[in-house]
């Protein structure tokens, strides 16, 4: 393993990075605040446990669990056991966009978002552990065979593995959703798509083609949160990630999140965090 390997905290400067033997000391750098990862990450937990929030849901990854983090995933690690260790490969957002990665896995996007951690049986776990070790050896070799033209076949192999994984090794069953839960699920998907541009409940009710009162009632009933609070959670998570993980000016972050007026962004952030964006950045 390369001693100086860094896990992606925003994006990566080259097409890919790979590493194994990543311990709790490195994983804990994700524990101070949410990080938005623009890269796509495939990881495998070889031992220990990791309690982590991925997007808005908390998960616990254990030994022999495979983790898929799609581009633009929010992640925050809460607790790492002393013996925790993972291996991973990450592909930059630029590389993934060049091969239209999201379209390739479009049929699985919702399933992966809702179930990013998949437990594998022993034989499959051994194969994936060996696969990551092989990638690390290939990358560390003096004449590495891993270069841009060879990455797509590697990614294709990973994608096919992920597709088979979700078909064969999943421990959940696709629920038969009531209409109310379907509305809530579709709303959350829309929020991830439009949160930097639209924050009004009426916009999402219109997209779902239901009345605003019915929309607000259904979201509160099925999630226990108001629609505006769900939108705010995503906006604030993104803002926190950018404030801590980038050197962007607060004005630039504000504009990127759809606020043309920094004062409005400051007020919105204070409402949900209890301090200004600058205070949060410096905290």
NUPANU-503261 format. One line per field, with one value per residue (C-alpha): residue number from 1; y, z, x. Coordinates in steps of 0.1 Angstrom, whole numbers, plus 5000, padded with zeros to 4 digits. Each point is the difference from the previous one (the first is absolute). Example, Ala and Ser with C-alpha at 12.3 -4.5 7.8 and 13.67 -1.06 7.14 Angstrom:
<recs>
resi = 1; 2
v = 4955; 5034
w = 5078; 4993
u = 5123; 5014
</recs>
This chain:
<recs>
resi = 1; 2; 3; 4; 5; 6; 7; 8; 9; 10; 11; 12; 13; 14; 15; 16; 17; 18; 19; 20; 21; 22; 23; 24; 25; 26; 27; 28; 29; 30; 31; 32; 33; 34; 35; 36; 37; 38; 39; 40; 41; 42; 43; 44; 45; 46; 47; 48; 49; 50; 51; 52; 53; 54; 55; 56; 57; 58; 59; 60; 61; 62; 63; 64; 65; 66; 67; 68; 69; 70; 71; 72; 73; 74; 75; 76; 77; 78; 79; 80; 81; 82; 83; 84; 85; 86; 87; 88; 89; 90; 91; 92; 93; 94; 95; 96; 97; 98; 99; 100; 101; 102; 103; 104; 105; 106; 107; 108; 109; 110; 111; 112; 113; 114; 115; 116; 117; 118; 119; 120; 121; 122; 123; 124; 125; 126; 127; 128; 129; 130; 131; 132; 133; 134; 135; 136; 137; 138; 139; 140; 141; 142; 143; 144; 145; 146; 147; 148; 149; 150; 151; 152; 153; 154; 155; 156; 157; 158; 159; 160; 161; 162; 163; 164; 165; 166; 167; 168; 169; 170; 171; 172; 173; 174; 175; 176; 177; 178; 179; 180; 181; 182; 183; 184; 185; 186; 187; 188; 189; 190; 191; 192; 193; 194; 195; 196; 197; 198; 199; 200; 201; 202; 203; 204; 205; 206; 207; 208; 209; 210; 211; 212; 213; 214; 215; 216; 217; 218; 219; 220; 221; 222; 223; 224; 225; 226; 227; 228; 229; 230; 231; 232; 233; 234; 235; 236; 237; 238; 239; 240; 241; 242; 243; 244; 245; 246; 247; 248; 249; 250; 251; 252; 253; 254; 255; 256; 257; 258; 259; 260; 261; 262; 263; 264; 265; 266; 267; 268; 269; 270; 271; 272; 273; 274; 275; 276; 277; 278; 279; 280; 281; 282; 283
v = 5000; 5036; 5015; 5035; 4988; 5024; 4991; 5024; 5028; 5019; 4988; 4985; 5017; 4971; 4974; 4975; 4990; 4967; 4989; 4972; 4997; 5033; 5002; 5019; 5029; 5009; 4992; 5023; 5030; 4997; 5003; 5037; 5012; 4987; 4996; 5001; 4976; 5008; 4969; 4966; 4976; 4962; 4988; 4967; 4997; 4972; 5002; 5020; 5022; 5035; 5020; 5025; 5023; 4998; 5028; 5002; 4964; 4983; 4967; 4976; 4984; 4968; 4975; 4986; 5029; 5017; 5038; 5019; 5038; 5016; 5034; 5029; 4979; 5016; 4980; 5004; 4974; 4998; 4971; 4977; 4969; 4998; 4971; 5015; 4997; 5005; 4999; 5022; 5013; 5034; 5015; 5038; 5018; 5010; 4965; 4987; 5028; 4991; 4965; 5010; 4979; 5011; 4989; 4966; 4993; 5020; 4970; 4995; 5036; 5000; 4966; 5010; 5033; 4982; 4970; 5011; 4973; 4963; 4971; 4973; 4962; 4987; 4988; 5032; 5021; 4981; 5007; 5037; 5003; 4983; 5023; 5032; 4986; 4993; 5036; 5013; 4978; 5011; 5036; 4998; 4981; 5019; 4996; 5004; 4984; 5024; 5030; 5019; 4977; 4969; 5015; 4996; 4961; 5001; 5022; 4978; 4970; 5018; 5011; 4965; 4988; 5025; 4992; 4963; 5008; 5018; 4973; 4970; 5010; 5026; 4993; 5023; 4996; 5028; 5012; 5003; 5037; 5017; 5031; 5022; 4984; 5001; 5038; 5004; 4979; 5020; 5033; 4991; 4991; 5033; 5019; 4985; 5011; 5036; 5011; 5026; 5017; 4993; 5001; 5006; 4972; 5012; 4992; 4964; 4996; 5012; 4976; 4971; 5014; 5001; 5029; 5018; 4992; 4963; 5000; 5016; 4976; 4969; 5010; 5008; 4968; 4977; 5015; 5018; 5031; 5029; 5003; 5033; 4983; 4971; 5026; 5019; 4969; 4995; 5037; 5003; 4967; 5013; 5034; 4984; 4978; 5028; 5023; 4974; 4982; 5028; 5035; 5015; 5034; 5000; 5021; 4973; 4973; 5021; 5005; 4963; 4991; 5024; 5030; 5032; 5019; 4990; 5015; 4976; 4970; 5012; 5003; 4965; 4984; 5017; 4987; 4964; 4999; 5027; 5019; 5019; 4982; 5018; 4989; 4965; 5000; 5013; 4976
w = 5000; 4993; 5034; 4989; 4985; 5007; 4999; 4979; 5021; 4971; 4967; 4989; 4978; 4977; 4984; 5028; 5033; 5018; 5034; 5026; 5037; 5006; 5038; 5024; 5003; 4964; 5000; 5030; 4978; 4988; 5036; 5007; 4974; 4969; 4969; 4965; 4978; 4963; 4991; 4997; 5027; 5003; 5034; 5019; 5037; 5009; 5038; 5028; 4999; 4988; 5009; 4973; 4986; 4963; 4985; 5026; 5014; 5026; 4992; 5017; 4978; 5013; 4988; 4965; 4992; 4966; 4999; 4968; 5002; 4969; 4988; 5021; 5031; 5034; 5027; 5037; 5021; 5036; 5016; 4989; 5018; 5009; 4976; 4971; 4966; 4964; 4965; 4972; 4965; 4990; 4965; 4995; 4990; 4968; 4990; 5010; 4980; 4969; 4999; 5011; 5031; 5015; 4968; 5002; 5035; 4996; 5008; 5033; 5012; 5024; 5014; 5006; 5016; 5024; 5006; 4996; 5022; 4989; 5021; 4980; 5007; 5008; 4965; 4983; 5027; 4994; 4963; 5005; 5026; 4975; 4972; 5020; 5009; 4964; 4990; 5027; 4988; 4964; 5010; 5020; 4974; 4984; 4966; 5012; 4976; 5014; 4978; 4985; 4970; 5023; 5026; 4982; 4999; 5037; 5007; 4978; 5020; 5032; 4987; 4989; 5034; 5017; 4977; 5008; 5037; 5003; 4981; 5019; 5034; 5012; 5034; 4995; 4980; 4978; 5021; 4985; 5006; 5008; 4979; 5029; 5002; 4963; 5001; 5029; 4980; 4968; 5020; 5015; 4965; 4987; 5029; 4991; 4964; 5007; 5034; 4987; 4980; 5017; 5037; 5000; 5009; 4972; 4974; 5011; 5004; 4964; 4988; 5017; 4986; 5033; 5020; 5024; 5031; 4992; 4992; 5033; 5019; 4983; 5005; 5037; 5005; 4983; 5011; 5032; 4985; 4981; 4963; 5007; 5027; 4977; 4973; 5027; 5012; 4965; 4994; 5034; 4996; 4967; 5015; 5029; 4977; 4978; 5029; 5016; 4969; 4975; 4999; 4982; 5012; 5019; 4972; 4975; 5021; 5004; 4962; 4994; 5023; 4983; 5022; 4981; 5032; 5026; 5028; 4992; 5000; 5034; 5015; 4987; 5013; 5034; 5003; 4997; 5014; 5026; 4987; 4969; 4971; 5010; 5036; 4989; 4977; 5028; 5026
u = 5000; 5011; 5006; 4989; 4967; 4971; 4964; 4979; 4985; 4986; 5014; 5033; 5026; 5006; 4977; 5002; 5016; 5001; 5011; 4997; 5007; 4982; 4997; 4978; 5025; 4994; 4963; 4995; 5008; 4964; 4987; 5002; 4975; 4981; 5021; 4985; 5019; 4998; 5020; 4984; 5013; 4999; 5012; 5003; 5001; 5025; 4996; 4985; 4969; 4993; 4969; 4994; 4973; 4997; 4979; 4972; 5000; 5022; 5017; 5024; 5026; 5016; 5026; 4991; 4977; 5003; 4993; 4990; 5002; 4986; 5013; 4988; 4994; 5001; 5018; 5008; 5016; 4987; 5019; 5028; 5011; 5037; 5006; 4980; 5017; 4988; 5013; 4986; 5002; 4987; 4994; 5000; 4968; 5017; 5007; 4966; 4983; 5022; 4985; 4965; 5002; 4967; 4981; 5017; 4986; 4968; 4978; 5018; 5004; 4971; 5009; 5036; 4990; 4977; 5023; 5036; 5013; 4997; 5012; 5018; 5003; 5034; 5010; 4989; 5017; 5033; 4998; 4995; 5027; 5024; 4988; 5008; 5034; 5007; 4991; 5023; 5029; 4993; 5000; 5032; 5019; 5029; 4984; 4964; 4974; 4973; 4998; 4970; 4994; 5000; 4977; 4967; 5003; 5008; 4970; 4978; 5011; 4991; 4966; 4991; 5010; 4978; 4971; 5004; 5004; 4968; 4982; 5015; 5013; 4975; 4985; 4970; 4969; 4986; 4970; 4965; 4996; 4968; 4992; 5010; 5034; 5005; 4993; 5026; 5026; 4994; 5002; 5034; 5013; 4988; 5017; 5034; 4994; 4987; 5011; 5025; 4973; 4966; 4992; 4962; 4976; 4976; 5027; 5003; 4962; 4997; 5027; 4980; 4968; 4982; 4985; 5023; 4979; 4999; 5038; 5009; 4977; 5014; 5037; 4994; 4980; 5025; 5034; 4992; 5015; 4987; 5008; 5020; 5020; 5010; 5011; 5019; 5018; 5014; 5009; 5017; 5019; 5013; 5009; 5018; 5020; 5011; 5008; 5023; 5013; 5007; 5016; 4970; 4989; 4968; 4985; 5010; 4984; 4969; 4996; 5007; 4971; 4977; 5002; 5008; 5000; 5026; 4979; 4971; 5024; 5015; 4965; 4990; 5032; 4996; 4964; 5010; 5036; 4999; 5030; 5011; 5017; 5033; 4997; 4994; 5030; 5022; 4986
</recs>
